[in-house]
Amino acid sequence: MKFGKTFETHLTIEWRQQYMRYTDLKTLIRRGVDGAPTSDVATAAQHQAYYAAFEEQFFVECQHELTRVNNFYLEKLAEARRKHGTLKLQLLAAARAPGHTASINSLPSQRMSMVSMPSTSSSRKLMTLRQLRNAYSEFYLTLVLIQNFQSLNETGFRKICKKYDKYLKSTHGAAWMEQHVTNAAFTDQRPMQRMIVEVEELYIHYLAGGDRARAMTKLRVPPLGEPTPPRMVFRAGLALGMFIMLACAALFSYFRRPPITGNIEAFMRLYRGPFTWVIFNFFMAANVAGWQRAGVNHVLIFEIDPRSHLQPATFLEIACTFGILWTLSILGFLFHDLINVRDPFVFPLALTLIMITLLINPLPIMNWPARWWTMRLVGRVITAPLHYVGFADFWMGDQMNSLVTCMADYYYIVRFYAVCWLRYTDVDFCFEEDMFVPISRCLPAWFRFAQCLRRFRDSGSKSVSYLMNAGKYSTTFFVVFFSTMRKRTDDGYANTFSNPYTWFYIFSYIVSSIYCYSWDVIRDFGIFQIWRGEHLFLREKLVYPQPFYYFAIIENLVLRLFWAVELLVLYHKLMIPYNIKTFASILEITRRFIWNYIRLENEHLNNCGHFRATRDIHLAALNPKQERMLESMMIDPTDGANTGRTKTDERQRLGKEYF
């Protein structure tokens, strides 16, 4: 693989603007060589003057790149030193090391919310060992990323200088490299290496009970650009093949051997919810694969441990596993009499129980960290007003809003097996809408509504945008209310358009669609910032190909307005309500699938703007005594010694705020 490709593959996406512009410098060299005057039309003096001017231009550009790389590294190094010193003080105090007190007033509380709260001595307490392990794990990842930043940029400067000498048949590139880059601060690996070694030793001694293997398992980060293991790809491919085969068999069997007439509606109702969940998981696998391919750091955005996050192949395997269970249950329902099972409804029940068991099984198998993360996130969404709301929380709430039909279907499943099963021969009435169905359709919107109010409460600026977002979700309540009233009163009118509730329903849905669509494209996608030029109707920074954004703008609008098509289809009786609702729910999941790509990309670019490449470690302010201890700990013993490295003029001194 050429170095340019390796460079792009291994750089930290959030710091992209701070790396040397290797590709631009390589293009500059080629342009300089191609633009040189030929010997037929230029004298030797003109040749010499051209190459001298180009050399000056090239090394001015290199110097600019070197200064930017050097300064960014020094900022990150100073930031890392302070975090390291603060964490060390916290660790030694928590471990009651000699010379470090662990009284209630020794260290401020680690539990800092995003809102600055006044700290009092009565509320201060030490970090727990679990908090310290998490903090050191994240801090170690930061150090690894800084080391990668050093090595990639140093290699990039060396490669570009060699390329300059090769194309221009010169030795000035190697001389410039030796004079400027070799002695630059970012090429000195020793400060970072010392810090990494000390972090490892502290973790091993205080947090891993002296077990080095256990400590390194928690600290080590998978190599950058590590491919998906072949066994994982094989399992995913095998599961996908089995699902496709069983899905075809189930579809063929349904047309050749359909359920008895009295069970058809129950069959459809009981299997639509799990089917929607299967489709959603396939879309999630595609989302993760797309984010990774485009360089969108979803692991950081969702604040997942990079040592245990799931690969796209694992998501595909999970989706296919649920799909296989779904198809096997359908085949069991259709052929129950041939396998001596009297009641076919045991198969949908078994499917639902198995899927729930696979999710909540507490044993440390089958991607337990990912399952626990999902369950904890869903729990935080349901109890939204009680917790601070992060990105992952409201992202999950938005997914639940697109799965509202699936949630209503699971309510039907619970009601069927709790009330009707084994009690009635005719079970069609068990799937009629009751008062709890509209409530279940409002619940996802309520969760997001409560999250927005909590965000408004926690925001120091009390931004009105949170209230505007809450207003967007409140429109769902009106849509569900008028839709329910329309269904319950339609029989008293000649046609649905004679019913006043129909017009209230249409008006509320128009307001909701315009409100939600405007928020999607302006706030969630962050587009419509440029009104002329190359990126018309988009924004300056784009990750995906430009046509994809135009497709998303149109697709989101069309699918947001599909309710109008649904209304007309039902009015003209072109499809039964169940079928058109199923089609609409799949389209809504598809809309959310496309939304996920651009919403995560917009958040990713926000992280890039703040150079945030790891999860934040919230550290409380130290008291004056600990500040003095921290300053003494941060003194580099080699700063005043003769280390054999000449400090160059490019090494810019940083302000006190960095230390």
Steps between C-alpha positions, in 0.01 A plus 500: 500500500633845410582730788235756401229238541653374825516857629130561431399165646686533831455866589264603780197638316418766761852645463509484120548876459805492729699238308749600236339529156699220340282470191506876436880513530535204264271675251710816534815306409340349191362835393844656545668233289233508227510881487875527455605672175649273236859537386383599152345828612695586817864566583694335780465817711123494456492135601702575809279797592181293457619215721633741762161674517318167515733374773429809707125458452512130588699539821285795611202267473689228688594747772137603536394135533779431750401793722134395506582136579752600767267742677209257502722227643626731775143594592401134523815414695437777755136393530604137549757594767243686703245219471766247593604698806142553615408132451816396685405716797150353498637146479759535775246662731242228430766232563607680823859516381749652748497879484155514339204553730164341428283708726164636392663836418805353324365506148197659341215291377552325169133504422486815291210557273516716192359780714754663733382455857657670800720256689480485875716303736201298616430371148856411402608140479758279335464324169411134527734235360248431222500867400880502506519190281268656244688831510841335460370279218379806307814698581720216374310509170573874479873435542494234228330740260759771572780249437336404171478872412876534562609199297270565203607863463871421540474229236301735278768771511774246433311353202419839347861617531620181330243551226619859453862385463400223261293715262721806507831309518603695809635442851334805652198296617715275720689805630177681590372185672817471707508867592133562581303179554752283681526743790130596509313437822247260351773260382619441858323181605649493849247721690205299372678169553585589860140600565364178346739286705406682820127464428549126444698463823245696705211299356676168559598583859188677628212394275587145387652354817840459337361288213665640187306281255168611649606865494617495139176330394313804634745756362611371162320643197443291183745593221382780275341375180473144632290296252200296609614149607430240229306275740262788574444564129443127444240480778317807366502364145378159614219656704400724206485202264287301744262792550452553125434130448253477788327826399440363150370174648265689734366720219443200270334302781265786587356508147486121468375430852347817655359508854133420546268793431430575866871526583626718213457836674649365823792355300570838340470693825723267700784493247509864382665633817794253494532550123532877546771440761689272258491765225620763747800285596596452134489876454717546811761265354502709181522821705806384694670379180428835331629702796823302510552528125446878506717549811214612727613413853176354638694328780597839643162663432315226689779490761558127453819335621716466184640174638161324490287665231321283245613466140247528213532124447383442858197725447422306182533171687259625770247614240521168317465305826175682581392448139568126519298472821216696337488277190524177703210616716291575189576156355402342830169693497423393142596132549395455864267213421773306319729517804220402742460842663130563559513873566693709240509804729776349711744591223453881507516483880823298489648747248422800721635333816820383328569845353447666840718238671781554250490871580478495880702183571744616774767241425826647360448340158360605163629860503396571858662852510297605195178352637552667837572832326173466306291407803651778709438750221136395459458527877641853494260594220198369689604686817606808302407774747719341770834501314728736315438444128796425275521446126449123522191552718310720257627300202339190649184700569484597133540135395208409726288768333554322168417164660164619635305244292730226627436608860122498443530151348679373808217641711258297285716191557499546877124563505428199277689251716384654828130532413394296195728202456349164600173674590333581168472315170452816295788733590456775241336732752816480714678726251249782505633833616440592863596804707853371563591485128501881454687527830769263371525712184554812710762351733808543271406862435452554873846357571660750261277781629619430856863481382473844339357650818782342702757638254343845539521470879865389492617755243674794657383731222137375519502479120158539340598239239432224754147628551454524124612138469255401774228678304583287198432181691186641660338515155491119508254513789253700289545272199432188707202659677323616182585173322341303783190721511465477123505119505245484778254742338533414128203261506262789571581685175441431131876503431811582692529851356162589648646433843638823658762296685644402161580863425645552846711189437619628160582846637693360799694261273589784260632710790690202642652407163620854424633545853684166506637531148632851561671384819650199321666691219596819686596378848563125477668504157645850534441579131348796314796710616630581149273656239738532207810336362615140490321374814163659421244447781754300702791602727871557467625167641362176358600141572279311254470557123304817425209330313426296814398815688261609224351149500457516880328840479242372249464154655437641846227731368327230295495247783392764752193563279417133439211532747311689225543204263386268778187709554409497130564125466268428792236741368491326161532156669799401288659311792384380838615720794736237639699464177541872433602555865763227467635662186505842670690365803771350276532830314536687832781265606664561162473877551666464840770283341596784264459756781751311713774546242479879483412559865811311616710673234385841626590406858832361378588830331415679825750275679755578229446871556592456866776242426319257731635153423436325833228506762523791740655435841328740738749601768410718795706808583784438745550696818810729533711236676427244231571759229851541642544122512375476141745767378790315660385171347476657153861622493684305233837396649660514156395857423806652663744229403706467190314233311684534174199656326518859382186702572405675179327828443191316376425368846249760608458578869145448622303717740447411864144388433632180342680405818 
